[in-house]
Amino acid sequence: MSELIVQTEKGFYKTIKLKPGVLGVGKSDENALVLNIPGISRNHLQIITAADGTAVVKDLGSRNGTWLNQDRLLGQAILDDGAIIKLGMVSLIFKFISLNSRQDCVPKPQKKGETISAEMRKKIHKELLSSLDLKRLDLTNLSDSQLRHTTESAVRDIVTKHQDLSLQIDKEDLIKIITDEAVGLGPLEALLVDDSVSEIMVNRANQIYVERNGNLELTDVSFTDDRTVIEIIRRIIAPLGRRIDESSPMVDARLQDGSRVNAIIPPLAISGPCITIRKFSKEPFTIDDLIDFGSMTKQMAEFLRLCVKYRKNICISGGTGSGKTTLLNVISGFIPSDERIVTIEDAAELRLPQEHVISLETKPANIEGEGAISIRKLVINSLRMRPDRIVVGECRGGEALDMLQAMNTGHDGSLTTLHANSCRDALARLETLVLMAGMDLPAKAIRDQVASAIDIILQTSRLSDGTRRVTSISTIEGIEGETILLQEVYKYQQDGYDKDGKIIGDFKATGTIPPFIHDLTSRGIDVELSMFR
């Protein structure tokens, strides 16, 4: 909930309750707030309010301009509580009223760091910058630990000299918060080392969610302000040579431990800069871990080992957050160590145990919009690198055609992932991706390519109780007419819920034995056929 206080130099005064949507301001009668005053354009600006009351002000190219807190507004900006918008002889004062404001007077259990206000943190930040200009430090001669130590010492001196700090404030906690925001990742530092957290979601500076055991939780930590969040994003992407600004407000990146990061800032993110971090475990998961988690059975794991070892082309299908990349990383570990592997990703996060691995990563365009290197270009280039195996982190465009052609021209045993809700949907998705390559191919030709290239499709799912399962393993048995023949080998069957709301189910073999298994046994390779019964 928020409101707008309208003031003029003549004393005109009124308050407008801001509802979710767009509030137009200007001389024209089509605006919700009509101001027929000199210096105001017909359509001067818009105030865009979100459902939670947060808002953005956007100048519409007004002739005399718009000022936000005494600075000329270029484009649009997020409104903080108390922000003053100046246009002509009119001032618009933005007031943000928290949905919990009525409960502010109710005593709450005191949490660590809860008494450290954003204003106090901002004040100490400013003093830190004046006493220690981080931008002028010779970073080439300072290690990360030395930079942190130098900054922490400066913060400690500032906090020690402050006589206006409440006795209830944990000064050590305050020092850590300020130091983390100055040279680290702010409140994300503690969440990243928390092994129970699998995903971190920053919706805005004062709202951070995490995923624990498949469930979302609102944390009690926050950033000082939106500017700090953007600085943290830039700190993450700087080593990767990537950028984020108004002309390029979205970015994919990774942390040093391989955790996947996506960030998006205004003007696209109306409520403030957002960060989403998919954490990778400190130690990569193994196939035994997935069995212990209940994601698959030992029989399924043994079947996948055979598929990878004997060079079957595998496609892992699933929805967002279903565990596709984790499964890809695990089964890629079955590739023999004497083979040359080339991995291709948007943001490199695969960590294979083999030594002979070449990791390729896409490159975004520079500030002039040039120099971008896509996954498709990397797939084409990888064919000239004498790969035994090609592992593509995710097919999401025309690279699917090049991947299929590679699989059909001697690069057996390649692996990739894509977004789809079932094994059958994965086939349709592949057709769509091939068409994105710009080749005018008939549907029959595409299906022939898919049927001859892909051998195995794994379907992963994140179930309603937050658990992740390999819900289907199917083989492609050729094509009949225009229909690709799928044969399910394993499936996960749900039987209900227990008293805690957890899904009860079991993995079942369908009894189907894939033809390549018979080929292996005919060659004298020992295969335990009981895994299919």
SVG drawing of the C-alpha trace seen along z (x, -y; Angstrom):
<svg xmlns="http://www.w3.org/2000/svg" viewBox="-10 -30 61 94">
<polyline fill="none" stroke="black" stroke-width="0.4" points="0.0,0.0 1.3,-3.5 0.1,-7.0 1.1,-10.2 1.1,-13.6 0.6,-16.4 1.9,-19.9 2.3,-23.1 4.0,-26.4 0.5,-28.0 -0.3,-25.6 -2.6,-23.3 -2.5,-19.9 -4.1,-16.5 -3.3,-12.8 -3.9,-10.1 -4.0,-6.4 -2.0,-4.5 -3.6,-1.3 -1.8,1.4 -1.4,0.1 -0.3,-3.0 -1.1,-6.6 -0.6,-9.1 0.4,-12.7 0.2,-15.7 -2.0,-18.4 -4.0,-16.1 -7.5,-15.0 -6.6,-11.4 -4.3,-11.4 -5.5,-10.2 -3.7,-13.2 -4.4,-16.3 -2.1,-19.3 -2.8,-22.3 0.2,-24.2 3.1,-25.9 6.1,-23.6 4.0,-20.4 3.8,-18.5 0.6,-17.0 1.7,-13.5 4.6,-14.2 5.2,-11.1 3.8,-7.8 3.9,-6.2 3.7,-2.4 2.6,-0.7 3.0,3.0 0.6,5.1 2.8,4.8 2.7,1.0 6.2,0.5 6.4,-1.9 8.4,-3.2 8.4,-6.7 8.9,-7.0 9.5,-10.2 7.6,-10.3 10.1,-12.5 8.7,-15.7 10.0,-19.0 11.0,-20.5 12.0,-17.3 11.4,-15.5 13.6,-15.6 13.8,-12.8 15.3,-13.9 17.0,-16.9 18.5,-14.7 17.3,-14.8 15.3,-11.7 16.5,-9.9 14.1,-7.1 12.7,-5.5 13.6,-4.8 12.3,-3.0 10.7,-5.2 11.9,-4.9 9.7,-5.9 9.7,-9.7 11.0,-10.2 10.2,-13.7 9.3,-14.0 9.6,-17.5 7.9,-18.6 7.4,-22.3 6.0,-24.0 4.6,-20.7 6.1,-18.3 4.9,-14.7 5.9,-13.0 5.8,-9.2 4.8,-7.4 5.2,-3.6 2.9,-2.1 4.0,1.5 1.2,4.0 2.5,4.9 2.6,1.3 -0.5,1.8 1.5,4.5 4.6,2.4 3.5,1.4 3.1,5.1 6.3,6.3 8.1,9.0 10.7,11.5 14.0,9.9 16.1,11.5 19.9,11.1 20.6,7.9 16.9,6.8 17.7,3.5 20.2,2.6 18.2,0.2 18.8,-0.4 19.6,-4.1 22.3,-3.1 23.9,-0.8 23.8,-3.5 25.4,-5.9 28.3,-3.6 28.6,-2.7 29.2,-6.4 31.7,-6.8 33.5,-3.7 33.8,-5.1 35.1,-8.4 37.8,-6.7 38.7,-3.9 38.1,-4.5 37.7,-0.9 37.7,-1.9 41.3,-3.3 42.7,-0.3 45.3,1.6 43.4,4.8 46.2,6.5 48.3,6.5 45.6,7.5 44.2,11.0 40.5,11.5 41.4,12.2 43.6,9.1 40.9,6.9 38.4,8.3 40.7,7.8 41.5,4.2 37.8,3.4 36.8,5.1 39.4,3.2 38.1,-0.1 34.5,0.8 35.5,1.9 37.1,-1.5 34.0,-3.3 31.6,-1.2 33.8,-1.6 33.7,-5.4 29.9,-5.5 28.4,-6.6 24.8,-6.6 24.6,-2.9 22.0,-1.2 23.4,1.2 21.1,3.9 22.9,3.8 25.3,6.7 28.3,4.8 30.1,7.9 27.0,8.7 26.9,5.1 30.6,5.2 30.1,8.5 27.0,7.1 28.8,3.9 32.0,5.8 30.0,8.4 28.2,5.7 31.4,3.8 33.6,6.6 31.4,9.7 27.9,10.7 26.1,9.0 23.4,11.1 23.8,13.8 27.1,14.8 25.4,16.6 22.8,18.2 25.5,19.6 27.3,21.4 24.0,22.8 23.9,26.4 20.2,26.7 19.5,23.9 19.3,25.1 18.1,21.9 18.2,18.2 15.7,15.7 16.2,11.9 12.9,10.3 14.0,6.8 16.4,5.4 14.2,6.1 12.7,9.4 14.8,12.5 13.4,16.0 15.2,19.4 14.3,23.0 14.8,25.6 13.8,29.2 11.7,28.2 9.8,25.5 10.0,21.7 10.8,19.6 11.0,15.9 14.3,15.0 14.8,12.2 17.9,10.8 18.0,7.9 20.2,5.6 20.7,1.9 19.0,0.7 18.5,1.4 21.8,-0.2 23.7,2.3 21.9,5.2 23.0,3.9 26.6,3.5 26.5,7.2 25.3,8.3 28.1,6.4 30.6,7.9 29.4,11.4 29.6,10.9 32.8,8.8 35.2,11.8 33.2,13.3 33.5,10.1 29.7,9.6 27.8,6.4 24.4,5.3 22.9,1.8 19.8,0.2 20.7,1.2 21.4,4.8 19.3,5.4 19.5,9.2 22.4,11.5 23.3,15.2 26.4,15.9 27.9,18.3 29.7,18.1 33.1,19.5 31.6,22.7 29.6,23.3 26.3,22.0 24.0,20.7 23.1,17.0 20.4,15.0 19.9,11.3 17.5,8.7 17.2,5.1 15.0,2.1 13.5,1.0 12.5,4.7 12.2,5.5 9.7,3.0 9.9,3.7 13.7,3.6 16.7,5.7 16.2,9.4 18.8,12.2 18.1,15.9 20.9,18.4 20.6,22.1 23.2,23.5 25.6,26.3 26.7,28.6 30.3,28.2 30.8,31.8 29.2,32.8 26.4,35.4 27.2,39.0 24.8,41.6 24.7,43.1 23.5,39.8 20.6,39.8 19.7,43.3 19.8,42.3 17.6,39.3 15.1,41.6 15.5,40.0 16.0,43.4 16.8,47.1 20.0,49.0 18.6,50.9 17.9,47.6 21.3,46.3 22.9,49.5 20.9,49.1 22.0,45.5 25.6,46.6 25.3,49.0 23.7,46.4 26.5,43.9 29.4,46.4 28.2,47.9 27.6,44.5 23.9,44.1 22.7,40.5 20.7,39.2 18.3,36.3 17.3,35.3 13.9,33.6 12.1,31.8 10.7,28.6 12.5,25.8 14.1,26.9 13.5,30.6 17.1,31.5 18.1,31.8 21.6,30.3 22.3,32.3 21.4,35.5 23.4,34.5 26.4,33.9 26.0,37.2 25.6,39.5 28.3,37.7 30.6,39.1 30.0,42.6 31.9,41.5 35.2,43.4 38.2,41.3 40.2,42.0 37.7,40.1 37.9,36.4 34.8,34.5 33.7,31.1 31.0,29.4 29.0,26.4 26.9,24.1 25.5,20.6 27.0,20.4 29.6,23.1 28.4,25.2 29.1,28.8 31.9,30.3 32.9,33.6 35.4,35.9 37.4,36.8 40.6,35.1 40.2,34.8 37.4,32.2 37.2,28.9 34.6,26.5 33.1,23.9 30.9,21.0 28.8,18.6 29.7,14.9 27.2,12.1 27.3,9.1 29.5,6.1 28.2,2.6 27.9,2.0 25.8,5.1 28.5,7.1 30.7,10.1 28.1,12.5 29.0,16.2 25.9,18.5 25.6,22.1 25.0,22.9 28.3,21.4 30.1,23.4 28.4,26.6 29.6,26.1 33.1,25.2 33.3,28.2 33.0,30.6 36.4,29.3 37.9,30.1 38.1,33.9 35.5,34.6 34.6,38.2 31.6,36.8 29.7,33.5 27.7,32.5 25.4,29.5 24.1,28.0 20.7,27.1 19.3,27.0 17.0,24.0 17.4,22.9 18.7,23.7 21.7,25.5 19.4,28.5 19.7,29.1 23.5,29.1 23.4,31.4 21.2,33.9 23.5,33.8 26.6,34.4 24.8,37.4 24.1,38.7 27.6,38.3 29.8,40.3 29.6,38.4 27.7,41.1 27.3,40.9 26.4,37.2 24.2,35.8 22.0,32.7 18.9,31.4 15.8,29.5 12.6,28.2 9.6,30.4 6.9,32.1 7.1,35.6 9.2,37.8 6.7,37.4 6.6,33.6 10.4,33.7 10.2,35.0 7.8,32.2 10.1,29.7 13.1,30.9 11.1,30.4 10.3,26.8 14.0,26.1 15.2,27.5 12.8,25.1 14.4,22.2 17.7,22.9 16.0,21.2 16.1,24.3 12.9,24.9 12.7,28.6 9.6,30.7 8.3,32.3 9.0,35.8 12.7,35.0 13.0,33.5 11.4,36.6 13.6,38.9 16.6,36.9 15.4,37.1 14.5,40.8 17.9,41.7 19.9,39.4 18.3,39.8 18.4,43.2 17.3,42.5 15.0,39.9 15.0,39.3 12.1,37.4 12.8,35.6 10.1,34.0 9.8,31.9 6.8,33.4 4.3,31.5 6.1,32.3 9.3,30.8 11.1,34.1 12.8,34.7 12.4,38.0 13.4,39.5 9.8,40.3 10.4,42.0 13.2,43.6 12.2,44.3 14.0,45.6 13.3,44.5 12.6,47.5 12.5,45.9 9.7,44.2 6.5,45.5 4.9,43.2 5.3,39.8 5.2,41.1 8.3,41.6 8.0,44.9 8.7,44.5 9.1,47.5 9.1,46.9 11.6,49.0 11.1,47.5 8.5,45.3 7.6,43.8 4.1,44.6 2.5,42.4 0.3,44.2 -0.9,41.4 0.4,39.3 1.5,40.1 0.3,38.3 3.0,35.6 1.9,34.8 4.9,36.7 4.2,38.6 4.2,42.3 5.3,44.1 7.6,46.6 9.8,47.1 8.7,49.9 10.3,51.7 7.9,52.2 9.5,55.4 10.8,54.0 14.4,54.8 15.9,52.3 17.3,53.9 20.9,52.6 20.9,54.7 20.4,57.8 23.3,56.6 25.5,56.3 24.7,59.8 25.2,61.3 28.8,59.7 29.5,61.6 29.1,58.6 27.6,59.6 24.3,57.7 22.1,58.5 18.7,58.8 16.9,59.0 17.1,55.2 14.3,55.1 11.9,57.4"/>
</svg>
